Amino acid sequence: MAALAKQPNIIIVMTDDQGYPELSVNGNPILKTPHLDHLHSESLRLEDYHVSPMCAPTRGQLMTGLDAARNGAINVSSGRGLLRPEVPIIANFFGDAGYATGLFGKWHLGSNYPFRPEDRGFDQTVWFPSSHIGSVPDYWGNDYFDDTYVNNGKWKQYEGYCTDVFFEEGMSFMKKAAQDENPFLAIIMPNTPHGPLVAKDEDEKAIANILGQPEFGDMDPDLKTRLADYLGMVRNIDTNMGSMIQFLSDEGLRDDTIILFMTDNGSTHGPRYYNAGMRGQKTELWEGGHRVPCYISWPNGGLMNPQDIHGLTQVQDLLPTLLDLCDIPNDAKFDGMSLASILRGKAIVPEDRMLVINYSRMPSFVNYPTPYAQTLMQRNLGEVLWKRWRLLEDRELYNLETDPLQKTNVIDKHPDVLEKMRNRLDEWWADVGPKANEVQRVIIGSDHENPSRLTGCEWLDVFIDQQRQIRVGQHKSGYWMLEVAEAGEYEFELRRWPKEIDRPLTAPSEEGQGAIPITQASFYLSNYHHMSIGEKSPYGFEGETKPVGPNDTSVIFTAKLDKGPIALHTWFRGSDGHRGSGTGSTILSAYYVYVTRK
């Protein structure tokens, strides 16, 4: 057995919306992933490994080792994807142990202080906010090529294709850390193959050529077009993985570096062409929604020879496992378990282990806040996993041993199994339920972020997180839950378009979409989550309204604020045909608000 490296480097690569089927080693009939296949061949593979069916909850669980219900990131937007600021995360643990820490790519756990990666212990960051390139908090007009990302708190433009940039920046960080003789933790999170589906020409053409072969002659042409980009993006990931591993070898780092590869949720396309013998996809509780690949390789780490590791494992296991492998002491209480002894061949995954997967649902039909939103996590919307049993939403039971495609609900035939799994769900919910839906607040007026750029992505329990929604001017209203860092005078600049394009409030998009007849802007602050109609604001006014001219790009309000929690409400109002008949009828809330402590 090789001598153990005392302080191994760590690289975690988590791809976005690449499911278990999107690897040629898992039988994909179209895609070839030679570099990931090679990593598979030299890794320990967690073969019954599970994440959340949605990306932000998975990412929060990776960062904290805690269930989403405990760490705060239970959804992908709508004010419910913010990682509790008081919870230590992976960068804190490894940074405190002397590691250089870097994050490159998708963060998706908060776009404002105190939730950004640079607020959470990462030394070097190159990232974009929210769920995808082209989200509402993202730099306007990013399109995967030569985009503008956040570099250590500042917007900076980069040259090249998004995934290439994130791997290149990650390798640059690794090289500097090695030159400084520091062990490093590098987390690379490509936005690919998440939509919008934009592949490099060379990768799209390579997949299109395969799909042009006679064996795919019966495939729907529209699906072929989508798969050429979707699988082309995975092909690019594979190329970058090969380049990175070669870089590690060239720099003499490979043997003492832990490489951990995984994906964040199930496939978005699997059921339409190949699903590796599973049912379901991203956002669903079927097996295909949350069972994903996870490879762990450390040549000099004294691990078992490459092989499959059976037994239920989950993303919450990775942080405690890495801390154990690196001999970093801690007294944290994780929801996951360390797999270090299992990877070293000294133990097996407990046969009787039970897992719970739960997350909040998207408020797709909601155009304004409601106290009973879909975004609230509920006990009976989760899943319990035990051996090969799956209890979905406390109403469907499947045995994967005899029914891998989950076609036959046997909940009435196995009362003993059902009772055991329901008991686990009850115990879990009794533990996490009281805090699962607590609201996390963006902090304004802090020296860490002043001004703050608030976006509709954090409207509580209302979904507005795609720039295309802004372009067409979706008529939605929401409010922000905030914390005032310091008492003082604050300026609130209400906008429909972000500052980087500076268009009039009433103007359509660059493509001519979404002109809105805005004539008034209104502003309101409260200390309460919900207030009765007509109730006076604790700040001494019921609200303030100002006129909007045809060329106005923003409307500015000022207020003297006390330190503490507030809710920020904004409205743009206009003429007939929008939620009423008067000239002051509400159309939508401000998509962007820039808040400055004076």
C-alpha positions, 0 to 999 in steps of 0.5 A, a space after each residue: 500500500 502506498 504511503 498516505 499523503 498527509 495533506 492531499 489536494 481536493 478537486 470536486 467537479 459537479 456538473 449541472 443536469 447531467 444524469 446517470 445516463 449521460 456517460 458512455 460507461 453507463 451505456 449511453 448509445 450516443 455519447 462517448 466520454 473517454 476521459 470520464 470513463 477512464 476516471 471511472 476505471 480508476 475510482 471507487 464508484 458509489 453505485 447507489 448514490 443519491 442527491 436532491 432532484 433539484 440543483 440548489 438543494 444538492 449544492 447546499 448539502 454538498 457544502 454543509 453535509 446537512 439536509 436541505 431542510 436544515 441548511 436553508 437551501 430547499 429550492 432553486 429560487 423564490 427566496 428559498 435557495 439561501 444557505 444559512 449564514 451561520 452554518 459552516 461550509 466546506 470552505 470554512 473547514 478546509 480553509 481553517 486547516 490551511 487549505 487554499 480554497 477556490 470555487 469556479 462556475 455555478 454557486 446557486 446558494 445566494 447572490 447577495 451578502 452574506 450568501 455569496 461564495 466569497 462571503 462563505 470562506 472561498 479565497 478565489 472565486 469566479 462564478 455566476 449567480 443563480 441557476 444558469 447563465 441567463 438567470 435574472 441575477 446574472 450579468 445581462 446578455 451572458 450567452 456562454 461565450 466571452 461572458 462576464 462573471 463575478 471574480 472575488 466580488 467584482 464583475 469581470 469579462 472572460 474570453 472563451 466558452 463558459 465551461 472552458 473558462 471555469 476549468 482554466 480558472 480552476 487550474 490556474 488556481 491549483 497551479 498557484 496554490 501548489 507553487 505557494 506550497 499550499 494544499 488546495 480545495 478546488 470546486 469546479 461547477 460547470 453550468 453545462 449541460 443545463 439549459 439553455 442548450 448552447 454547445 461549442 460548434 465542434 461538440 454539437 457537430 460531433 454529436 449531430 454526426 452520430 445522430 445522423 447515422 441510420 440507427 437513429 433514423 426514427 428519432 424525432 428531428 427536434 429531439 436530435 437537435 436538442 441532444 446535439 447541444 445537450 450531449 455536446 455540452 457533456 462532450 466538452 465537459 469530458 474534454 475538460 476533465 481529460 485536460 485537467 487530469 493531464 495538467 495534474 500529472 504534468 504538475 506532479 499533483 495527480 497522486 496526492 490529489 483526491 478527485 471527486 466527480 458527480 452530478 447535481 441531479 437526474 437527467 433532463 433528457 434521459 426519459 426521451 432517449 435513454 434512461 439507464 434502466 430507471 424511471 424519472 428525471 430532474 425534479 422528480 422523486 423517481 429513481 432517475 431524478 436523484 440517483 447520479 454517478 459519484 467517483 472518488 479517486 486518490 492514487 496515493 490515499 491508501 484506498 481500495 482498488 477501483 470498484 463499485 461501492 454498494 449500499 445507500 449513500 448520499 451527497 451529505 456524506 461527502 464533506 464528513 468523508 473528505 474531512 476524515 480522509 484528510 485527517 482534519 478534526 472537527 466537532 460538527 454534527 453532520 446529517 451525512 456519514 463519513 465513508 472513509 473507512 468504507 473507501 479504505 476497505 475497513 467497513 461496509 455501508 450499513 445495510 439497514 441505512 435509511 435516507 430521506 430526500 425532500 425539497 420544496 416545489 416550484 411556485 410555477 402558477 403563482 404570480 404574487 405572494 401567498 402564505 401557502 406557497 408550493 415553496 414550503 417544504 412539507 413532510 409528505 412530499 419527500 421520499 424515504 429510501 431503504 435497501 431497494 425500497 422507495 416510499 414516495 410522498 407517503 403514498 407510493 411504495 416500490 421495490 426496485 429489486 423486482 420493479 426497477 422501473 417503478 411501475 407497480 405501487 405496492 403500498 397496500 401489500 407490505 405493511 411492515 415495510 411501510 410502517 418502518 419507513 413512515 416511522 423514519 419519515 416522522 422522526 426526520 420531520 420532527 427533527 428538521 420540520 420546525 426550521 425547514 421553512 425559516 426565511 433567510 434574509 439578504 443583508 443590506 447596508 453592510 460594508 461587505 456589499 454596498 450598494 446591493 443589487 436585489 433581483 426578483 430571484 429572491 422574491 419570497 415564494 414567487 418565481 422570476 429567475 430567467 432573463 426571458 421572463 424579464 424580456 417579455 415583462 411577466 406580470 408578477 409581484 413579489 417582495 424581499 425579506 431583508 436585514 438592515 445592517 446599520 441604521 441610516 439613510 438608504 436609497 432604493 433605485 427601482 428598475 425593470 432593466 438592470 443597469 448594464 443595459 439601462 433601458 427606459 422602464 416602459 421600453 421593450 427588450 432588445 428583441 422588441 418584446 415586453 413594452 409595458 405602459 408603466 406610469 407610476 412606481 410605488 415603494 413600501 417597507 414593513 417589519 412584517 412578513 404579511 401586513 393587513 391592507 391599510 395598515 400603516 408602515 412602522 416607518 411612518 408612511 403607508 407607502 410612497 408613489 412617484 410618476 414615471 416618465 416615458 424616458 425614465 430608466 429608474 425611480 429612486 426612493 429614500 428612507 431612514 431605516 433602523 437596524 433589523 429585519 424589514 420587508 421591501 415591497 415595490 410596484 410598477 403601476 400603469 394604464 387599463 388592461 393590467 389587473 384592473 381598470 384604473 391608471 394606478 393598477 398594479 402591473 408588476 414589481 420592480 425586477 431589480 432594486 439597487 439599495 445604497 446606504 448613504 
